[in-house]
Amino acid sequence: MNDKSEKCGIVSIIGEVNVGKSSLINILIKKKISIITHKSNTTIKQIKGIRSYKNSQVIFIDTPGLYNNKGKTNRNFLREIWNAISESDFVCLVIDCSRPISNNIYQLLEQINSKNKSKKRLVLVLNKIDLLKKETLLIKVKEINEKFEFDQTFMISALKNDGIDDLLDWLILNLKGKKWLYPPTITSDQSIDEHLNEKTREIILLRIHDEIPYNIEVYSDQIINVSKTKIRVFQSIYVKNQRHRSILIGNKGETIKSISINARKSIEMFVNKKVDLFLDIKLKKKIRIVN
């Protein structure tokens, strides 16, 4: 795509943990780029998904979830959220309408309003509308719209793919004339290594539940093209301590064996090739500061 009619815009998807941000982005770009698990804050850094359609390109930024914690990790998450907001043309706030609207959300909206000098378009998306009666839903919409002014409000169900097209159509309609930032075939800013890392990390989080922190790290040390139809992947899983390592290994190695089998299947579906997967669990090295 390379003509004067090109339109392009960046949309940051923000909200609290487990409101369906990653599911929404996967549906919007019609490809799974953000992993989805039961765990809070599965997304730990920005991930961009790109949807190119006719003369329009929309870049969606998935961000870590906002939650009530004042530790270092949360400060890092907040930095990721604000970085996404700062580079966006649209700020899309996703709310789980089956939950009460928290003070975290209202505080974030106040901060956005106070810093919104460039007048970014603010969009409210109420997700999981299938869990509420219509009357209750309308009361919630009125409640938040009376406190803050949004350019548009959408009611969706990411699970049932309901209302997603209306949101996408509105975004495309309101894009400004701008040269595309990515080629039309690109759907994510992640490298192949990062995609494969996330596939394995997703399987780990689904398998281990709450015993392992969400910020477990997976790196692809080497990806070898064995043939046109087969690759060999060597990955390192970094954990915080020996206890986490033992949990991942499991009794007689059963847990890591299960993770390896399911991660291999997930990677095979993604690359559409046969995969030999080799996993190595390592301890994160602590940096010692010498005076």
ROLO-559194 format. One record per residue: x negated, z, y negated of N, C-alpha, C in turn. Coordinates in pm, whole numbers, plus 32768, in hexadecimal, padded with zeros to 4 digits. Layout:
BEGIN
XZYXZYXZY;...
***
This chain:
BEGIN
7FAB800080778000800080007FA880007F84;7FB67F9C7F317F617F957EBB7FA47F3F7E50;80097F777E0F80497F2E7DA380727F8D7D35;80A57F537CC880C57FA27C51813E7FFC7C65;818B7FE57CD0820380357CE581EA80B27D38;816B80CB7D59814B81407DAC817881C27D69;81AF821B7DBB81D682A17D8E819683077DEB;816E83797DB4812A83DD7E06813D84687DCA;814684CD7E1F815485557DEF812B85BA7E59;810486307E2C80D9869C7E858140870D7E83;8167873B7EF981CC87A47F06818F881B7F50;8187888E7F0F815A89067F5581D2894B7F94;81C7896B8016823089B0805E82088A438069;82508A9A8024822A8B278020829F8B7D804F;82818BFB807082E98C57809B82AD8CC880EC;83028D22811982D48D92816982B38D6681F8;82808DC28247825C8DA282D182D88D828322;82C78D24837F83308D0283E183B48CD683A2;83AD8C88833784298C5382FC843F8BC18324;83DD8B86836983EE8AFD839983A58A938348;833C8ABC82FE82F38A5B82AB82AE89EF82FF;82698A1B8367822189BC83BC8280895E8405;82EE8995843683538941847A838988D7841B;83A088FF839E83D688A3833983748830831F;82F58851830E829287E882F482868789836A;828587BE83E4827C8768845A82EF8704845F;83668732843883DA86D9843883D0867483C6;83A586A08351839D864882DC833D85D482F2;82CD85EE8338826D8580834B827A853F83D6;82D98573842682F6853A84AA827E85408509;822F85A984F981BE85BE855381988651854F;8171868885C2814B871585C680BB87268599;80A98759851E8022877584ED800D880B84DB;807B885584C5807088E684B480A0892B8533;804F89888566807589CD85E080E18A3485C3;81338A4E862881A58AA8861881A58B0C868A;81A18B8D866881A98BF486CE82038C64869A;821A8CC786F182688D3D86CC821A8D96866C;81998D83866081428DDE8616814F8DC88580;814D8E368533814C8E2A84A280CB8DE98474;80D98D91841180658D4F83D4800F8D058439;80518CB1848A80078C5684E07FB28BF7848C;7FEB8BCB841A7FA08B7983BC7F488BD48368;7EC48BC2836F7E6A8C1C83277E1F8BD482B7;7E328B5282AA7DF78B08823B7E4D8A8E821E;7E338A4F81AD7E7E89D981887E71896A81F0;7EE3892B820D7EE388B2825F7F3B884D8216;7F0987D382057F55876D81BE7F8E87088221;801086EE821080528686825C807D861881FE;806A859B82258084852981CC80F484D38204;815884B881B081C6845E81D681C483E68177;81A9837081AE81A782F5815F821E829F8187;826D8278812282E8822E814082FF81C880D1;8303814880F7831380DA809682A980E78029;82D380FE7FAB827181097F3F825281997F19;827F81F97F6C827182877F4A821A82D27FAE;81CA832F7F7A817983857FD0818A84167FA2;81B2846D800081C484FA7FE3815F854A8036;8112859E7FF380B085F4803780E786828039;810386B580AF8137873C80BF80C6879C80E4;80C0880F80A18058887280BF809988EA8103;80758901818180A1897981C8804489EB81A1;807D8A5F8185802D8AD1815580468B4C81AC;7FEA8BAD81AA80038C2C81F1807E8C7181B8;80BD8CC1820C81368D0881E081168D80818A;816D8D99812C81628E0E80D481968E87811F;814B8EF6811B817C8F6F815A81478FE98110;8184905B812A816A90D480DC80F1911E8113;807C90F480E480009133810F7F999121809F;7F4D918980837EEF918380127E5E91778040;7E48915680BE7DC1914C80F27D7D90CA80CB;7CFF90BE80F97CAE904980D97CEB8FC98110;7D228FD1818A7D5D8F5B81C77DCF8F258173;7E258F7E81437E958F5280F27E668F15806E;7DFA8F4D80357DC58F137FB97D938E857FD2;7D588E6F80477D2C8DE7806A7DA38D898079;7E0F8DBC80B77E878D6B80C67EC38D48803F;7EC98DAC7FE67EFE8D947F607EAC8D2C7F16;7E2A8D2E7F287DD48CCB7EE87DF68C3F7F1B;7E0E8C347F9F7E358BB37FD87EBA8B827F9D;7F198BDF7F8E7F9C8BBC7F577F908B8B7EC8;7F458BD57E757F398BAF7DE97EE78B2F7DD8;7E868B187E2D7E3C8A9A7E297E9A8A247E44;7EF48A387EA57F5689CF7EC57FB589B77E51;7FE68A247E1580428A177DA5800089CE7D30;7F8289F07D147F3D89B87CA07F2C89217CA9;7F1E88EA7D247F09885A7D2F7F8B880D7D4B;7FFB88537D49807A88157D6E80CA87E27CF6;811C877D7D118180874E7CB1820587947CC8;821E87B97D45829788007D6C827188807DB5;82B988EC7D9982A889697DE4832989807E31;831D897D7EB5839289887F0C83938A127F4D;83EB8A6A7F1F83F68AF17F54845A8AF37FC8;84278B15803F847C8B1A80B684A28BAB80D2;85238BC180E385578C4780FD85A78C45817F;85918CA981D285E48CBC824986658D00821A;86D08CB38215874B8CE881D9878F8D518231;875E8D6582AC87978DCD8301875B8E5682E3;86F28E58828E86B18ED5826886CD8EF581D6;86C98F7581B086D88F99812386668F5D80D1;86838F398054861C8F057FFB85C78F7A7FCB;85458F767FE884EF8FE97FCF84B98FEA7F41;8482905D7F1A844190687E9883C6900F7E8F;83868FF57F0183138F9A7F0383388F127ECA;83AD8EE17EF283DB8E5E7EC483F48E617E2D;843B8EC77DFF845A8ECF7D7083DB8EDE7D1C;837B8F2B7D4D82FC8F397D0482B18EB57CFE;82B08E6D7D6E826D8DEC7D7182AF8D8A7D10;83348D897D0D837B8D2F7CB1835E8D527C1F;83568DD27C0183358DFC7B7982AB8DCC7B51;824C8DD67BAE81C38DA97B9381BE8D127B81;82098CC97BD4820D8C387BC782468C107B40;82B28C517B1882F08C327A9782928C4E7A23;82498CBD7A2A81F08CE279BD81768C8679B4;814E8C4C7A2780D78BF67A2980FA8B617A25;81798B417A2781A48AB77A3581A28A6E79AF;812C8A617975811F8A2178F28137898A78FB;81128951796D812088C0797C81A9889779B0;820188FA79BF828B88DF79E8829488977A6F;825C88D57AD3826A88A07B5B82FC88AB7B85;832A884E7BD583B588517C0483C088BD7C70;841C891A7C5C842F89897CB884AC89707D0E;8497896E7D928502894D7DF0851B89C37E4D;859889E67E5F85BF8A527EBA85F58A157F3B;85BE8A407FAC85EC8A11802F86168A898081;86958A9380A086C78AFE80F586D08ACA8183;86798AFF81D986718AD3826486C48B2E82BF;86E28AFB8336872C8B43839F87BD8B5C8375;87F88AF9833488848B06830888E48B0F837D;88B68AE583F3890B8AEC846B89238B7B8498;88D78BDB845D88E58C67848589468CB5842B;897B8C7483C589D28CBA83668A598C758357;8ABE8CC383378B3E8C8983138B328C4B8289;8B828BE4826E8B798B9A81F08B8D8BF58178;8BED8C5381818C0A8CAB81108B918D0280EE;8B508D3881558ADA8D8D81418A678D3C8108;8A5A8CC2813789EF8C6A81088A008C4B8073;8A788C2D80498A928C0C7FBC8A778C837F61;8A958CFB7F918A788D767F4389E18D847F2F;89958D677F9789028D727F8E88C98D0A7F2F;88FF8C917F3488D28C267EDA88ED8C4D7E49;89628C837E3189878CAC7DA9892D8D1E7D79;89108D7C7DD288BF8DF17DB088358DC97D7B;87F08D717DC387688D4D7D9B87688CEC7D25;87CD8C947D1E87D28C357CAE87F88C767C2B;88388CEB7C3188588D337BB687DC8D767B7C;87798D927BD187008DD57BA286928D747B7A;86908CFD7BB986288C9B7B9B86648C0F7B97;862B8BBD7B43865D8B357B34860B8AD67B8B;86518A8F7BE486128A2D7C3B863F89A17C11;85E789417C24860C88B77C08867288837C6C;866A88B77CE686C9888D7D4D86C988F57DBD;873B89057DFF8748895F7E71877889117EEA;8738892A7F5B875F88E67FD88778894E8043;87DA8934809687FB898A810787E2893A8186;8787896E81DA875B8921824F8757897882CC;874C8934833D872A897483BB86BA892083F8;863E895383EF85CE890A842985DE88FE84C0;8618896584FE862D8963858F868888F185B9;86F188D8856B87538871858E874187F1853F;86D487EB84EF86B78774849D872D87518443;876587B5840687DB87A483B187B387B6831E;87D2875582CB87B6875E823C872987348214;86D487118274864886ED8257864186698209;8694860882308691858581ED86B78591815A;871585EB813A873D85FD80AE86C88630805B;867D868E8092860886C3804D859F86568038;8581860A80A0851C85A18096854885358033;85C6850D803885F884A67FDC85EB84D27F4B;860885527F3085FF85847EA7856E85857E76;851485B07ECE848785B27EA9845485257E8A;847584C57EE0844A843B7ECB848484037E4A;850384217E30854583F17DB6850084257D38;84C8849E7D40848D84DE7CCA83F584D37CC2;83B984827D19832A846A7D118308841A7C93;829384337C5E826483E77BEB820E83727C19;8207830C7BC681B2829B7BE4812082C77BE8;80E382BD7C5B805982EA7C6B801E82A67CE6;7F9D82877CE17F5B82477D517F5982A57DC9;7F6A826C7E407F6882BC7EB97EE083007ECC;7EE383787F037E6883C47F1A7E2E83AC7FA5;7E81837980017E548363808C7E8182D980BC;7E3982A0811C7E678223815B7EED8239819F;7F3C81CF81B07FC481DE81E87FCA82108277;7F5C820082C37F5E822983507F3982BC8363;7F0A82FF82FA7EDE838A83047F5683E882FA;7F61844883577FCF84A983547FA08538833D;7F1D854E833A7EE885D383247E5A85CB82EC;7E33863382A27DAB8638826D7D4A867882D0;7D7C86A083437D2786E083A77CD5867883F5;7C59869D84167C068649846C7C35865784FD;7C04860085547C28860A85E27BFB8690861B;7B8486C085F17B548742861F7BB787B185FA;7BE487AF857D7C408818854E7CC488138599;7CF5879A85B57D71878D86027D6187CC868C;7CF487AD86CE7CDE87E087567CCA88788754;7C8588AA86EC7C75893B86DE7CFC898086D4;7D54894786837DD78983866E7E2E897C86EB;7E1F8912873A7E69890787B77E47897C8814;7DC6899988207D9B8A0788777DC48A8D883C;7DB58A9C87B77DDA8B1B87777E708B378789;7EC18ACF87827F518AE087977F6F8B158822;7F2F8ADC88887F448B0889117F198B9A8922;7EA98BBF88E47E7A8C4A88ED7EE18CA988B1;7F138C8A883B7F738CE387F87FF78CEB8844;801F8C7E8882809A8C7F88D280878CD28952;800F8CCE89897FF48D118A097FD88DA689F8;7F928DCB898D7F608E54897F7FBF8EAF8933;80188E7788E380778EC78894802E8F1F882F;804A8FA0882C80198FF587BF7F92903787D9;7F57901F884E7EDA9065886D7E6190298824;7E6D8FAB87F87DFE8F6787B57E298F458726;7DD38F5C86C27DF78F3E86377E138EA98623;7E698E8B85C07E8D8E01859F7E138DB18572;7DAD8DF685387D3C8DAD84FE7CCB8D938562;7CED8D8D85E17C8D8D6486467C5D8CD78624;7BDC8CBC863C7BA28C3C86137B7B8BE9868C;7B9A8B6886857B748B0A86EF7B2A8A9586AF;7AB88A7386E87A688A0386B57A4589A48726;7A4D8924870A7A2188BF876C798D88A58757;793C88D187B578AC88C187AB7882883087C6;78CB87F1882178A787688846792087208881;793386A48859799A864E8892795685CF88C2;795A85B7894379138546897E797884DE89B0;79658462898A79B783F589BE797F83C98A45;79BD83F68AAF798F83D58B3579AE83428B55;7A2683198B2E7A51828E8B3F7AC082718AD9;7AFD81FD8AE17B6981DB8A857BE582328A9D;7BEC826B8B127C6582B88B357C49834C8B4E;7BCE83798B317BAD84048B507B47843B8AED;7B5D84BA8AC37AFD85008A6F7ADA85878AAD;7A6785BC8A877A3C86408AB57A2A86988A39;7A6E870A8A377A70876089C17A3587E989E3;79D3881389937997889789A279BD88EA8927;7A058958893E7A3489AC88CF7A048A3C88DD;79E98A7A886A79C88B0988657A3A8B558825;7A628BC288667AC98C1B88317A838C998800;7A908CB5877F7A4B8D2987457AAD8D9C8734;7A8A8E0F876D7ADD8E8787637A8E8EF68720;7AD88F5D86F67A9D8FC786A47A4B902B86F4;7A779049876E7A3190B187BB7A3E90978852;79FB90EC889E79F890DA892F7A8290ED896E;7AD3914589357B5A915C896A7BAD90DC8963;7BA5909688F17BEF901888E37BBB8FB08946;7B378FB2895C7AFD8F5489BC7B338F6F8A49;7B3C8FEF8A6C7B6F90138AF17C018FEC8B00;7C508FFB8A957CDE8FD48A997CEA8F3E8AB0;7C998EF08A6B7C9E8E5F8A7A7C758E338B07;7C138E768B3F7BE78E528BC77C528E788C2D;7C8A8EF08C1E7CF28F1D8C787CBD8F478D00;7D188F778D557CF48FA68DDA7CC18F328E2F;7C438F3C8E5A7C038ED58EAD7C058E4B8E6B;7C088E4B8DE47C028DCD8D9A7C838D7F8D94;7CF48DBF8DBD7D738D778DC37DA68D4E8D39;7D928DA38CD37DC78D848C4E7D818D0B8C10;7CFD8D0B8C117CB48C9A8BD57CCC8C1A8C26;7CE28C288CA87D028BB38CFA7D868B768CCF;7DEB8BCC8CB97E6F8B9D8C8C7E668B5D8C02;7E1A8B9C8BA87E088B658B217DC68ADC8B29;7D5F8AD08B7A7D178A518B877D7189E18BBB;7DC18A008C207E1B899C8C5A7E7F896B8BF3;7EBE89C98BAB7F2689A38B4B7EEC89638ACD;7E7789918AA27E3689528A2E7E0D88C38A50;7DDB88B08AC87DB688288AF47E2F87CB8AF1;7EA087FA8B227F1A87A88B227F4587868A93;7F3C87E98A397F6387D489AE7F07876E896B;7E85877A89857E23871C894B7E3886908984;7E5586878A077E6D86048A457EE485BF8A05;7F4D860889E97FC285CE89A87FA0859D891C;7F4885E588D77F2485C0884F7ECB8544884A;7E65853F88A17E0684CF889C7E2F845B88F7;7E948474894C7EC4840F89AA7E5383DF8A06;7E04843E8A337D9784228A907D8A84968AF2;7D45847F8B607D2184EC8BBA7CB685438B77;7CBC85C58B927C6086218B4F7C2286818BB4;7B9E868F8BAC7B5886FE8BEE7B3D87648B81;7B7187DE8B917B6388458B2A7B1188BA8B5F;7AAD88E18B117A5789518B357A5C89B88AC4;7A868A328AE47A958A9C8A807A2D8B088A94;79F68B378A2479928BA28A2779BC8C0C89C2;79CB8C8889EF79F58CF68997797A8D3D8960;79728D4788DC78FD8D83889C79288DEF8839;78CF8E4D882378E88EB587C078B78E868737;79078EA286D078DC8E84864778668EDD8624;78018EA285EB778D8EF085C277A48F31853A;77878FB1853377948FF884B477168FDE8461;772D8FC383E176BD8FA983887684902E8356;76059045837075C590C08344757D90A982BF;759B90FC825F755C90F081DB74E6915281D4;7470911981C073F6916C81BA73CD917C8128;73C091F780FC739A92108070730391FC805D;
***
